[in-house]
Amino acid sequence: MDVVRGVAGARAAVCYDGAEGFADLRWLPDDPGLPLFAQRGADLGARLKACFAELFSAGAGKAVAIGSDTPHLGADALRAALALLDRRDLVLGPATDGGYYLIGLNAPADFLFEGIPWSTPRVFAETVRRAERRGLRVGLLPELFDVDTAADLRALEAAEPASRAPASRRVLRTLRARGGVPGRCERR
């Protein structure tokens, strides 16, 4: 949320996991104008497709989805993605694990989310291949790690600037005080 607040003209929406036990949204800022969309679909692709459909049907001219596994993403990356969408149809932020940490579109493109080998090192490459085959102009952001493992948590802790991801850094300090960082985080 802080990333979006740092970008003039950008409006946030939250596509949250609507499964039982995950619908507790008390962590969100008290903002009655914040659009909330429960995720729908069996896999990440279906959920992304549904989220973009909600955003475009609500009147967005362009939309960017950022995963919750990149809390260190700065407002500069979001500004760059939105600027690229003025000249490109698709913007991707490649992740070091072969996926992507950000995807932006200026029109629905459902084919980018169907039949992708999610949670594999082929996600980014397959997405780019499909986009180019359909004639979409692709813009790329710098590569960035996302947080899937304990090693990624340690990298987040060491990432600069230290002012990024303050809430995540507080959680890491708490984990360390309680005996350490977990061995493996859930991976999508």
MARBA-3410 file (N, C-alpha, C, O; in Angstrom, 1 decimal):
188
0.8,-1.2,0.0,0.0,0.0,0.0,0.9,1.3,0.0,0.5,2.2,-0.7 ~ 2.0,1.2,0.8,2.8,2.4,0.8,3.5,2.7,-0.5,3.7,3.8,-0.9 ~ 3.7,1.6,-1.3,4.3,1.8,-2.6,3.3,2.6,-3.5,3.7,3.5,-4.2 ~ 2.1,2.2,-3.5,1.1,2.9,-4.3,0.9,4.4,-3.8,0.8,5.3,-4.7 ~ 0.9,4.6,-2.6,0.7,5.9,-2.0,1.9,6.8,-2.5,1.7,8.0,-2.6
3.1,6.2,-2.8,4.2,7.0,-3.2,4.2,7.4,-4.7,5.2,7.9,-5.2 ~ 3.1,7.0,-5.4,3.1,7.3,-6.8,1.9,8.2,-7.1,0.7,7.8,-6.9 ~ 2.2,9.4,-7.6,1.1,10.3,-7.9,0.2,9.8,-8.9,0.6,9.3,-10.0 ~ -1.1,9.9,-8.7,-2.1,9.5,-9.6,-2.5,8.0,-9.6,-3.5,7.6,-10.2 ~ -1.7,7.2,-8.9,-2.0,5.8,-8.8,-3.1,5.5,-7.7,-3.1,6.2,-6.7
-3.9,4.6,-8.0,-5.0,4.2,-7.0,-4.8,2.7,-6.7,-4.5,1.9,-7.6 ~ -4.8,2.3,-5.4,-4.7,1.0,-5.0,-6.0,0.2,-5.0,-7.0,0.8,-4.8 ~ -5.9,-1.1,-5.2,-7.0,-2.0,-5.0,-6.3,-3.3,-4.4,-5.2,-3.5,-4.7 ~ -7.1,-4.0,-3.7,-6.5,-5.2,-3.1,-7.3,-6.4,-3.6,-8.5,-6.5,-3.4 ~ -6.6,-7.3,-4.2,-7.2,-8.6,-4.6,-6.6,-9.6,-3.6,-5.5,-10.0,-3.6
-7.5,-10.0,-2.7,-7.1,-10.8,-1.5,-7.6,-12.2,-1.6,-8.5,-12.5,-2.4 ~ -6.9,-13.1,-0.9,-7.3,-14.5,-0.8,-8.6,-14.6,-0.1,-8.6,-14.3,1.1 ~ -9.7,-15.0,-0.7,-11.0,-15.0,-0.1,-11.3,-16.3,0.5,-12.4,-16.5,1.0 ~ -10.3,-17.2,0.6,-10.6,-18.5,1.2,-10.9,-18.4,2.7,-10.4,-17.4,3.3 ~ -11.6,-19.3,3.3,-11.9,-19.2,4.7,-10.6,-19.2,5.5,-9.7,-20.0,5.2
-10.6,-18.3,6.4,-9.4,-18.2,7.2,-8.4,-17.2,6.7,-7.5,-16.8,7.4 ~ -8.6,-16.7,5.5,-7.7,-15.7,4.9,-8.4,-14.4,4.7,-7.8,-13.4,4.2 ~ -9.7,-14.3,5.0,-10.5,-13.1,4.7,-10.4,-12.0,5.7,-11.1,-11.0,5.7 ~ -9.5,-12.2,6.7,-9.4,-11.2,7.8,-8.5,-10.0,7.2,-7.3,-10.2,7.0 ~ -9.1,-8.9,7.0,-8.5,-7.8,6.3,-8.2,-6.7,7.3,-8.1,-5.5,6.9
-8.0,-7.0,8.6,-7.7,-5.9,9.6,-6.4,-5.2,9.3,-6.2,-4.1,9.8 ~ -5.5,-5.9,8.6,-4.2,-5.3,8.4,-4.2,-4.2,7.4,-3.3,-3.4,7.2 ~ -5.3,-4.0,6.6,-5.5,-3.0,5.6,-5.7,-1.6,6.3,-6.3,-1.6,7.4 ~ -5.3,-0.6,5.7,-5.5,0.8,6.2,-7.1,1.0,6.2,-7.8,0.5,5.3 ~ -7.5,1.8,7.1,-8.9,2.2,7.2,-9.2,3.2,6.1,-9.1,4.4,6.3
-9.7,2.7,4.9,-9.9,3.5,3.8,-11.2,3.0,3.1,-11.2,2.0,2.4 ~ -12.3,3.7,3.3,-13.6,3.2,2.8,-13.6,3.2,1.2,-14.5,2.6,0.6 ~ -12.7,4.0,0.6,-12.7,4.0,-0.9,-11.8,3.0,-1.5,-11.6,2.9,-2.7 ~ -11.1,2.1,-0.7,-10.2,1.1,-1.2,-11.0,0.0,-1.8,-11.7,-0.8,-1.0 ~ -10.9,-0.3,-3.1,-11.6,-1.4,-3.6,-11.0,-2.7,-3.2,-9.8,-2.9,-3.2
-11.8,-3.7,-2.8,-11.4,-5.0,-2.3,-12.1,-6.0,-3.2,-13.3,-6.0,-3.4 ~ -11.3,-6.9,-3.8,-11.8,-8.0,-4.7,-11.3,-9.3,-4.1,-10.1,-9.5,-4.0 ~ -12.2,-10.2,-3.8,-11.8,-11.6,-3.4,-11.3,-12.3,-4.7,-11.9,-12.3,-5.7 ~ -10.1,-12.9,-4.5,-9.5,-13.7,-5.6,-10.4,-14.9,-6.0,-11.0,-15.5,-5.1 ~ -10.5,-15.1,-7.3,-11.3,-16.3,-7.8,-10.4,-17.1,-8.7,-9.7,-16.6,-9.5
-10.5,-18.4,-8.6,-9.8,-19.3,-9.5,-9.0,-20.3,-8.8,-8.6,-20.2,-7.6 ~ -8.7,-21.4,-9.5,-8.0,-22.5,-8.9,-6.5,-22.4,-8.8,-5.9,-23.0,-8.0 ~ -5.9,-21.5,-9.7,-4.5,-21.3,-9.7,-4.1,-19.9,-9.8,-5.0,-19.0,-9.9 ~ -2.9,-19.6,-9.7,-2.4,-18.2,-9.7,-2.9,-17.5,-11.0,-3.3,-16.3,-11.0 ~ -2.8,-18.2,-12.2,-3.2,-17.6,-13.4,-4.7,-17.2,-13.4,-5.0,-16.1,-13.9
-5.5,-18.1,-12.9,-7.0,-17.8,-12.9,-7.2,-16.6,-12.0,-8.1,-15.8,-12.3 ~ -6.5,-16.5,-10.9,-6.7,-15.4,-9.9,-6.2,-14.1,-10.5,-6.9,-13.1,-10.3 ~ -5.1,-14.1,-11.2,-4.6,-12.9,-11.8,-5.6,-12.5,-12.9,-5.9,-11.3,-13.1 ~ -6.0,-13.4,-13.7,-7.0,-13.1,-14.8,-8.2,-12.4,-14.2,-8.7,-11.4,-14.8 ~ -8.8,-13.0,-13.2,-10.0,-12.4,-12.5,-9.7,-11.0,-11.9,-10.5,-10.2,-12.0
-8.5,-10.9,-11.3,-8.2,-9.6,-10.7,-8.1,-8.5,-11.8,-8.7,-7.4,-11.6 ~ -7.4,-8.8,-12.9,-7.4,-7.8,-14.0,-8.7,-7.5,-14.6,-9.0,-6.4,-14.9 ~ -9.6,-8.6,-14.7,-10.9,-8.4,-15.2,-11.7,-7.4,-14.3,-12.4,-6.5,-14.8 ~ -11.6,-7.6,-13.0,-12.2,-6.7,-12.0,-11.7,-5.2,-12.2,-12.5,-4.3,-12.2 ~ -10.4,-5.1,-12.3,-9.8,-3.7,-12.4,-10.3,-3.0,-13.7,-10.6,-1.9,-13.7
-10.2,-3.8,-14.8,-10.6,-3.1,-16.1,-12.1,-2.9,-16.1,-12.5,-1.8,-16.7 ~ -12.9,-3.8,-15.5,-14.4,-3.5,-15.6,-14.7,-2.4,-14.6,-15.8,-1.7,-14.8 ~ -13.9,-2.1,-13.6,-14.1,-0.9,-12.7,-13.6,0.4,-13.4,-13.7,1.4,-12.7 ~ -13.1,0.3,-14.6,-12.7,1.5,-15.3,-11.2,1.8,-15.4,-10.8,2.9,-15.8 ~ -10.4,0.9,-14.9,-8.9,1.2,-15.0,-8.5,1.2,-16.5,-8.9,0.4,-17.3
-7.7,2.2,-16.8,-7.1,2.3,-18.2,-5.9,1.5,-18.3,-5.5,1.1,-19.4 ~ -5.2,1.3,-17.2,-4.1,0.4,-17.1,-4.0,-0.1,-15.7,-4.5,0.5,-14.8 ~ -3.5,-1.3,-15.5,-3.4,-2.0,-14.2,-2.1,-2.7,-14.0,-1.6,-3.3,-14.9 ~ -1.7,-2.7,-12.8,-0.4,-3.4,-12.4,-0.7,-4.3,-11.2,-1.3,-3.8,-10.2 ~ -0.3,-5.5,-11.3,-0.5,-6.4,-10.1,0.9,-6.7,-9.5,1.9,-7.0,-10.3
1.0,-6.5,-8.2,2.3,-6.7,-7.5,2.0,-7.8,-6.5,1.0,-7.8,-5.7 ~ 2.9,-8.8,-6.5,2.7,-9.9,-5.5,3.1,-9.5,-4.1,3.9,-8.5,-3.9 ~ 2.5,-10.1,-3.1,2.8,-9.8,-1.7,4.2,-10.3,-1.3,4.7,-10.1,-0.2 ~ 4.8,-11.1,-2.2,6.2,-11.6,-1.9,7.3,-10.7,-2.3,8.5,-11.1,-2.4 ~ 7.0,-9.4,-2.6,8.1,-8.5,-2.9,7.8,-7.2,-2.1,7.6,-6.1,-2.6
7.9,-7.3,-0.8,7.6,-6.2,0.1,8.7,-5.1,0.0,8.5,-4.0,0.4 ~ 9.8,-5.4,-0.6,10.9,-4.5,-0.8,10.8,-3.7,-2.1,11.7,-2.8,-2.4 ~ 9.8,-3.9,-2.9,9.5,-3.1,-4.1,9.3,-1.7,-3.8,8.5,-1.4,-2.9 ~ 10.0,-0.8,-4.5,9.8,0.6,-4.2,8.8,1.3,-5.2,8.5,0.7,-6.2 ~ 8.4,2.5,-4.8,7.5,3.3,-5.6,8.1,3.6,-7.0,7.4,3.7,-8.0
9.5,3.6,-7.1,10.1,3.9,-8.3,9.8,2.8,-9.4,9.7,3.1,-10.5 ~ 9.7,1.5,-8.9,9.4,0.4,-9.8,8.0,0.6,-10.3,7.7,0.3,-11.5 ~ 7.0,1.0,-9.5,5.7,1.2,-9.9,5.5,2.3,-10.9,4.8,2.2,-11.9 ~ 6.2,3.4,-10.6,6.3,4.6,-11.5,6.8,4.1,-12.9,6.2,4.5,-13.9 ~ 7.9,3.4,-12.9,8.5,2.9,-14.1,7.5,2.0,-14.9,7.4,2.1,-16.1
6.8,1.1,-14.2,5.8,0.2,-14.8,4.7,1.0,-15.5,4.3,0.8,-16.6 ~ 4.2,2.0,-14.8,3.1,2.8,-15.3,3.5,3.6,-16.5,2.8,3.8,-17.5 ~ 4.8,4.1,-16.4,5.3,4.9,-17.6,5.5,4.0,-18.8,5.2,4.4,-19.9 ~ 6.0,2.8,-18.6,6.1,1.9,-19.7,4.8,1.5,-20.3,4.7,1.3,-21.5 ~ 3.7,1.4,-19.5,2.4,1.1,-20.1,1.9,2.2,-21.0,0.9,2.0,-21.7
2.5,3.4,-21.0,2.1,4.4,-21.9,2.6,4.1,-23.3,2.1,4.6,-24.3 ~ 3.7,3.2,-23.4,4.3,2.9,-24.7,4.2,1.4,-25.0,4.5,1.0,-26.1 ~ 3.9,0.6,-24.0,3.9,-0.9,-24.2,2.5,-1.5,-23.8,1.7,-0.8,-23.1 ~ 2.2,-2.7,-24.2,1.0,-3.3,-23.9,1.1,-4.1,-22.6,0.1,-4.3,-21.9 ~ 2.3,-4.6,-22.3,2.5,-5.5,-21.2,3.9,-5.1,-20.6,4.8,-4.8,-21.3
3.9,-5.0,-19.2,5.1,-4.7,-18.5,5.3,-5.9,-17.5,4.4,-6.3,-16.8 ~ 6.5,-6.4,-17.5,6.9,-7.5,-16.5,8.1,-7.1,-15.7,9.0,-6.5,-16.2 ~ 8.1,-7.5,-14.5,9.2,-7.4,-13.6,9.7,-8.8,-13.4,9.2,-9.5,-12.6 ~ 10.8,-9.2,-14.1,11.3,-10.6,-13.9,11.9,-10.8,-12.5,12.6,-10.0,-12.0 ~ 11.5,-12.0,-12.0,12.1,-12.4,-10.7,13.3,-13.3,-11.0,13.3,-14.0,-12.0
14.2,-13.3,-10.0,15.4,-14.1,-10.2,15.1,-15.6,-10.3,15.9,-16.4,-10.7 ~ 13.9,-16.1,-9.8,13.6,-17.5,-9.8,12.9,-17.9,-11.1,12.5,-19.1,-11.2 ~ 12.8,-17.0,-12.1,12.2,-17.4,-13.4,10.7,-17.0,-13.5,10.1,-17.2,-14.5 ~ 10.2,-16.4,-12.5,8.8,-15.9,-12.5,8.8,-14.4,-12.7,9.7,-13.9,-13.3 ~ 7.8,-13.8,-12.3,7.8,-12.3,-12.3,7.2,-11.8,-11.0,6.3,-12.4,-10.4
7.6,-10.6,-10.6,7.1,-10.0,-9.4,6.1,-8.9,-9.6,5.4,-8.5,-8.7 ~ 5.9,-8.5,-10.9,5.0,-7.5,-11.3,4.6,-7.8,-12.7,5.4,-8.2,-13.6 ~ 3.3,-7.6,-12.9,2.7,-7.6,-14.3,1.8,-6.5,-14.5,0.9,-6.2,-13.6 ~ 1.9,-5.8,-15.6,1.1,-4.6,-15.9,0.5,-4.8,-17.3,1.2,-5.2,-18.2 ~ -0.8,-4.4,-17.4,-1.4,-4.4,-18.7,-2.2,-3.2,-18.9,-2.7,-2.5,-18.0
-2.5,-2.8,-20.2,-3.4,-1.7,-20.5,-4.6,-2.2,-21.2,-5.5,-1.4,-21.6 ~ -4.8,-3.5,-21.2,-6.1,-4.1,-21.7,-6.0,-5.6,-21.3,-5.0,-6.1,-21.1 ~ -7.2,-6.2,-21.1,-7.2,-7.6,-20.8,-6.4,-8.5,-21.8,-6.5,-8.2,-23.0 ~ -5.7,-9.5,-21.3,-5.0,-10.4,-22.1,-5.0,-11.8,-21.4,-4.0,-12.2,-20.9 ~ -6.2,-12.4,-21.4,-6.4,-13.6,-20.7,-5.4,-14.7,-21.0,-5.1,-15.5,-20.2
-5.0,-14.8,-22.3,-4.1,-15.8,-22.8,-2.8,-15.8,-22.0,-2.0,-16.8,-22.0 ~ -2.4,-14.7,-21.3,-1.2,-14.7,-20.6,-1.3,-15.5,-19.3,-0.2,-15.7,-18.6 ~ -2.5,-15.8,-18.9,-2.6,-16.5,-17.6,-3.1,-17.9,-17.7,-3.3,-18.6,-16.6 ~ -3.4,-18.4,-18.9,-4.0,-19.7,-19.0,-2.9,-20.7,-19.5,-2.2,-20.5,-20.5 ~ -2.8,-21.8,-18.7,-1.9,-22.9,-19.1,-0.4,-22.6,-18.9,0.5,-23.2,-19.4
-0.1,-21.6,-18.0,1.3,-21.2,-17.7,1.8,-22.2,-16.7,1.0,-22.6,-15.8 ~ 3.0,-22.7,-16.7,3.6,-23.6,-15.7,3.9,-22.9,-14.4,5.1,-22.7,-14.2 ~ 2.9,-22.5,-13.7,3.1,-21.7,-12.5,4.1,-22.4,-11.5,4.2,-23.6,-11.4 ~ 4.8,-21.5,-10.8,5.8,-22.0,-9.7,6.9,-22.8,-10.4,7.5,-23.7,-9.7 ~ 7.3,-22.4,-11.6,8.4,-23.0,-12.2,9.3,-21.9,-12.8,8.9,-20.8,-12.8
10.6,-22.2,-13.1,11.5,-21.2,-13.7,11.1,-20.8,-15.1,11.8,-20.0,-15.7 ~ 10.0,-21.3,-15.6,9.6,-21.0,-17.0,8.5,-20.0,-17.1,8.2,-19.6,-18.3 ~ 8.0,-19.5,-16.0,6.9,-18.6,-16.0,7.2,-17.3,-16.8,6.4,-16.9,-17.7 ~ 8.2,-16.6,-16.5,8.6,-15.4,-17.2,8.8,-15.6,-18.7,8.2,-14.9,-19.5 ~ 9.6,-16.5,-19.0,9.9,-16.8,-20.4,8.7,-17.2,-21.2,8.5,-16.7,-22.4
7.8,-18.0,-20.7,6.6,-18.4,-21.4,5.7,-17.2,-21.5,5.0,-17.1,-22.6 ~ 5.6,-16.4,-20.5,4.7,-15.2,-20.6,5.2,-14.3,-21.8,4.4,-13.8,-22.5 ~ 6.5,-14.0,-21.8,7.1,-13.2,-22.9,6.8,-13.8,-24.2,6.4,-13.1,-25.2 ~ 7.1,-15.1,-24.3,6.9,-15.8,-25.6,5.4,-15.6,-26.1,5.2,-15.3,-27.3 ~ 4.5,-15.9,-25.2,3.1,-15.7,-25.6,2.7,-14.3,-26.0,2.0,-14.1,-27.0
3.2,-13.4,-25.3,2.9,-12.0,-25.6,3.5,-11.6,-27.0,2.8,-11.0,-27.8 ~ 4.7,-11.9,-27.2,5.3,-11.6,-28.5,4.7,-12.3,-29.6,4.5,-11.7,-30.7 ~ 4.2,-13.5,-29.4,3.6,-14.3,-30.5,2.2,-13.6,-30.9,1.8,-13.7,-32.0 ~ 1.6,-12.9,-29.9,0.3,-12.2,-30.2,0.5,-10.8,-30.6,-0.4,-10.0,-30.7 ~ 1.8,-10.4,-30.7,2.1,-9.0,-31.1,2.0,-8.0,-30.1,2.0,-6.8,-30.4
2.0,-8.4,-28.8,2.1,-7.4,-27.7,3.5,-6.8,-27.6,4.5,-7.5,-27.7 ~ 3.5,-5.5,-27.4,4.8,-4.8,-27.1,5.1,-5.0,-25.6,4.3,-4.6,-24.8 ~ 6.2,-5.6,-25.3,6.6,-5.9,-23.9,7.7,-5.0,-23.4,8.7,-4.7,-24.1 ~ 7.4,-4.4,-22.2,8.4,-3.6,-21.5,8.9,-4.4,-20.3,8.1,-5.1,-19.6 ~ 10.1,-4.2,-20.0,10.7,-5.0,-18.8,11.3,-4.0,-17.8,11.9,-3.0,-18.1
11.1,-4.4,-16.5,11.7,-3.7,-15.4,13.0,-4.5,-15.0,13.2,-5.6,-15.5 ~ 13.8,-4.0,-14.1,15.0,-4.7,-13.7,14.6,-6.0,-12.9,13.5,-6.0,-12.3 ~ 15.4,-7.0,-13.0,15.2,-8.2,-12.3,15.3,-8.0,-10.8,16.1,-7.1,-10.3 ~ 14.5,-8.7,-10.0,14.4,-8.5,-8.6,14.1,-9.9,-8.0,13.4,-10.7,-8.6 ~ 14.6,-10.1,-6.8,14.2,-11.4,-6.1,12.9,-11.2,-5.4,12.5,-10.1,-5.1
12.2,-12.3,-5.3,11.0,-12.3,-4.5,11.2,-13.2,-3.3,12.2,-14.0,-3.3 ~ 10.3,-13.2,-2.3,10.5,-13.9,-1.1,9.7,-15.2,-1.1,8.5,-15.2,-0.8 ~ 10.5,-16.3,-1.3,9.9,-17.7,-1.3,10.5,-18.6,-0.3,9.9,-19.6,0.1 ~ 11.8,-18.3,0.1,12.5,-19.2,1.0,13.1,-18.4,2.2,13.1,-17.2,2.2 ~ 13.7,-19.2,3.1,14.4,-18.6,4.2,15.6,-17.7,3.7,15.9,-16.7,4.2
16.3,-18.2,2.7,17.4,-17.5,2.1,16.9,-16.2,1.5,17.6,-15.1,1.6 ~ 15.7,-16.2,0.9,15.1,-14.9,0.4,14.8,-14.0,1.5,15.0,-12.7,1.4 ~ 14.4,-14.5,2.7,14.1,-13.6,3.8,15.4,-13.0,4.3,15.4,-11.8,4.6 ~ 16.5,-13.7,4.3,17.8,-13.2,4.7,18.2,-12.1,3.7,18.8,-11.1,4.1 ~ 18.0,-12.3,2.4,18.3,-11.3,1.4,17.4,-10.1,1.6,17.9,-9.0,1.4
16.2,-10.2,1.9,15.3,-9.1,2.2,15.8,-8.3,3.4,15.9,-7.1,3.3 ~ 16.3,-9.0,4.4,16.8,-8.3,5.6,18.0,-7.5,5.3,18.3,-6.5,5.8 ~ 18.8,-8.0,4.3,20.1,-7.3,3.9,19.9,-6.3,2.8,20.8,-5.5,2.5 ~ 18.7,-6.3,2.2,18.5,-5.4,1.0,18.5,-3.9,1.4,18.1,-3.5,2.5 ~ 19.0,-3.2,0.5,19.0,-1.7,0.6,18.0,-1.0,-0.3,17.7,-1.6,-1.3
17.5,0.1,0.1,17.7,0.8,1.3,17.0,0.1,2.5,15.9,-0.5,2.3 ~ 17.5,0.3,3.6,16.9,-0.3,4.8,15.5,0.2,5.1,14.8,-0.4,5.9 ~ 15.1,1.4,4.5,13.8,1.9,4.8,12.7,1.2,4.0,11.5,1.4,4.3 ~ 13.1,0.3,3.1,12.0,-0.5,2.3,11.6,-1.7,3.2,12.4,-2.2,4.0 ~ 10.3,-2.0,3.0,9.7,-3.1,3.7,9.8,-3.1,5.2,10.3,-4.0,5.8
9.5,-1.9,5.8,9.7,-1.8,7.3,8.9,-2.8,8.1,9.3,-3.4,9.1 ~ 7.7,-3.1,7.7,6.8,-4.1,8.4,7.4,-5.5,8.3,7.5,-6.2,9.3 ~ 7.9,-5.9,7.1,8.6,-7.2,6.9,9.8,-7.3,7.8,10.1,-8.3,8.4 ~ 10.6,-6.2,7.8,11.8,-6.2,8.6,11.5,-6.3,10.1,12.2,-7.0,10.8 ~ 10.4,-5.7,10.6,10.0,-5.9,12.0,9.6,-7.3,12.3,10.0,-7.9,13.3
8.9,-8.0,11.3,8.6,-9.4,11.5,9.8,-10.2,11.6,9.9,-11.2,12.4 ~ 10.8,-10.0,10.7,12.0,-10.7,10.7,12.8,-10.6,12.0,13.3,-11.5,12.6 ~ 12.8,-9.3,12.6,13.4,-9.1,13.9,12.7,-9.9,15.0,13.4,-10.5,15.8 ~ 11.4,-10.0,14.9,10.6,-10.8,15.9,10.9,-12.2,15.7,11.1,-12.9,16.7 ~ 11.0,-12.7,14.5,11.3,-14.1,14.3,12.7,-14.5,14.8,12.9,-15.5,15.4
13.7,-13.6,14.6,15.0,-13.8,15.1,15.0,-13.9,16.6,15.7,-14.7,17.2 ~ 14.3,-13.0,17.2,14.2,-13.0,18.7,13.6,-14.2,19.2,13.8,-14.6,20.4 ~ 12.7,-14.8,18.5,12.0,-16.1,18.9,12.7,-17.3,18.5,12.2,-18.4,18.7 ~ 13.9,-17.2,17.9,14.6,-18.4,17.6,14.9,-18.6,16.1,15.4,-19.7,15.8 ~ 14.7,-17.7,15.3,15.1,-17.8,13.9,14.1,-17.7,12.9,12.9,-17.6,13.1
14.6,-17.6,11.7,13.8,-17.5,10.5,13.3,-18.9,10.1,14.2,-19.9,10.1 ~ 12.1,-19.1,9.7,11.6,-20.5,9.3,12.5,-21.0,8.1,13.1,-20.2,7.3 ~ 12.5,-22.3,7.9,13.2,-23.0,6.9,12.7,-22.8,5.5,13.5,-22.7,4.5 ~ 11.4,-22.7,5.3,10.8,-22.5,4.0,9.5,-21.8,4.1,8.6,-22.2,5.0 ~ 9.3,-20.8,3.3,8.0,-20.2,3.2,7.1,-20.8,2.1,7.7,-21.5,1.3
5.9,-20.6,2.2,5.0,-21.1,1.1,5.3,-20.5,-0.2,5.5,-19.3,-0.3 ~ 5.3,-21.3,-1.2,5.6,-20.8,-2.6,4.4,-21.0,-3.4,3.7,-22.0,-3.4 ~ 4.1,-19.9,-4.2,2.9,-20.0,-5.1,3.2,-20.8,-6.3,2.4,-21.0,-7.2
END
